[in-house]
Amino acid sequence: TNKEIARHLDISEHTVKEHVRHLLKKTKTTTRTGILAQIFQDT
């Protein structure tokens, strides 16, 4: 979850949400799974 990621990275939950939002836009996907698919497709 965003909360768990934020706690692990010692950043705010809002920052996690913003990073995810930017990744969704950059990869032109609508889900976190889509982000991962794009990353692994490009490697």
C-alpha positions in Angstrom: 0.0 0.0 0.0 1.0 3.6 -0.3 1.2 3.8 3.5 3.6 0.9 3.7 5.8 2.2 0.9 5.9 5.7 2.5 6.9 4.1 5.9 9.6 2.0 4.3 11.1 4.9 2.4 10.5 7.4 5.2 8.5 9.8 2.9 4.9 11.0 3.1 2.1 9.0 1.7 1.3 12.0 -0.5 4.8 11.8 -2.0 4.2 8.2 -2.9 0.9 9.0 -4.5 2.6 11.8 -6.6 5.4 9.5 -7.7 2.8 6.8 -8.7 0.8 9.5 -10.6 3.8 10.6 -12.5 4.8 7.0 -13.4 1.2 6.3 -14.6 1.4 9.4 -16.8 4.9 8.6 -18.1 4.0 5.0 -19.0 0.6 5.9 -20.3 -1.0 3.3 -18.1 -3.8 3.4 -15.6 -2.6 0.8 -13.0 0.5 -0.1 -11.0 0.5 -3.4 -12.8 0.6 -1.5 -16.1 3.7 0.4 -14.8 5.5 -2.8 -14.1 4.4 -4.3 -17.5 5.9 -1.2 -19.2 9.1 -1.5 -17.3 9.6 -5.2 -18.0 8.6 -4.8 -21.6 11.3 -2.2 -22.1 14.1 -4.3 -20.6 
